[in-house]
Amino acid sequence: MTMSNRQAACFRNLRLRACIIRAVRRFFIENDYLEVETPIRIPAPAPEAHIVAQPSGSWFLQTSPELCMKRLLAAGYPRIFQICKCFRKNERGERHLPELTMLEWYTAGHDYTGMMTQCEALITTVADCMGLDEALRYQGQRIDLSLPWPRMTVTEAFEQWAGISVERAMVEDRFEEVLALEIEPRLGIDKPVFLYDYPAAHGALARLKPSDRRVAERFELYIGGLELCNAFTELTDPKEQRERFEKERDSRRLAAKPANPMPERFLKALEDMPDAAGNALGIDRLVMLFADTAKIDDVVAFTPEEL
């Protein structure tokens, strides 16, 4: 298919995309969130082990607006959201683009359980705007959207579907592999599901659970086997956050990845940050879901290869 033919074929999906973005924006405005814009080009992204930032001169294109948005939380903005472009080097596949559209929002005074409820409200509102009656069809499967949605811990998911325990997968450095190959394809097939309480090592910016510090208060939402968002109760302790960033930088060095500078102004702002929950949701994948397509190329006007 040529570029012009592909774009003509995407016309319906691009109209759907615009409708979804309008519905998302309306949801947050009606719930008293302030829409903000933060810089795309930043001096220091979060030094996470598995994400590679795209250099832009001596700075970087953001992998997420997270650090700047949390600084706004610390400055006294209690309910904020943003729809923006993010960039992740070397990410390309049927569900990945090196330039993606992200919805990110933060709510002071909430934790990750409250954020799950917000997720349910957002996506069912979008579904209602699409004219759906508590169900959608994705890749031949009917998915029931009626509330509430099931919640499953990572440990429970490994026990049910994986041929290895979470602990063994962590020791063998196979956690991401087992999750992607054995568990994710089974999640959210009949009904959306929240997968929560990730191993502490897989929640670099999340608060550890007070009752079990082996896990982080983090969740991901799956619908039709598609991961839509990553959310958590925010870590607000600057000393602990610095220590975690140092560990992430060590992991990056071992993996021969560039050593990002430490985001000092973000760490300083954490001293004033309130208890809060945050969520990063992929707009491109949300459109994939409602457009009933397994390919991210089908929901964007241009792919990198067409530029």
Phi, psi and omega in degrees: 000128178287167182302312184295321178293320180297317181292326175295321179293334182274359187305312181299317182292327179289326173294319177298319179301314180297321179295319180295316180296321176297319180294320178297312181297318179297320179304312184287321179297318180290340177259022171066037172264144176268126175280130182236160172234128176240161185298141176279327182260121188227156182282336186206105174284167175298130182281073181270143189297323191255006181241130181250121180280148178274119178298148174221091191066228177272358177253198183220151167281138186298141170272342179193152176278012190306309187295316180291322181293324177291330175294326175292320174304314181296333180277357175111013177267108191276336184219106185226151174216163182204140171244118190208169175274138175231158188226131179223117185292142174068019177254111178206130180180189181296336180241008186228142172229146176290340172238114185236164177254124185243137165259125177229136178215155183224142180227113177292146177082004179245161171242189186291336176290319175295326179293327175300317179297321177297320178301313179302314182296317181298308188287324176292329175294316178298316180300320178297320178295333178277359179081020181272145183251072176068018177202152173222163176248128179224118178053045176083002183246134173276125182245120182281120182262003182297145185269155359275165178264145181300152177233127184229131177286158176301319179300316179297320180294318178296318180296326184279323191236338185270153176270021185204150178281162175302316183299316180293321178298322178293315180299321183271005181055045181237013185302307183297321180297310181294319179300314184290321188268325188254335187250308186306318181298344182263357188268132174072026184285316179264332184204143178305148180221140174265122174262121189224172182061070179282155174307143185307324181292347180250032176214065190300332181242013183258151175289140174284148183291123183303326182275349180200092186285008172280346182235153177259146179281072184232146173218158169234146179258131178240133174226122181063032182076004183256123176283123184256327185208163177229123187218159178195163166287130187285138170283128183242007179268109184297327180293314179294322179296319177299316180299320179293319178299321178298319178296320178296321178295323176297318179296323178295318179297317179296330180269008179060034176263155180302144179272104180291147174295157180284132180282079189297319182293326175295315181297322177295319181294334180300337179300334183249005185281134179282166170302136185198165171236147180227159183213136175241117184240131181282114179296320181301317180289326176298319178293320175307316182299309183284339177273355181056053176227146179266359184244124181295334179300334184285351186238014176235152183290322181224135170268162179303326183289344181268357185268000000 
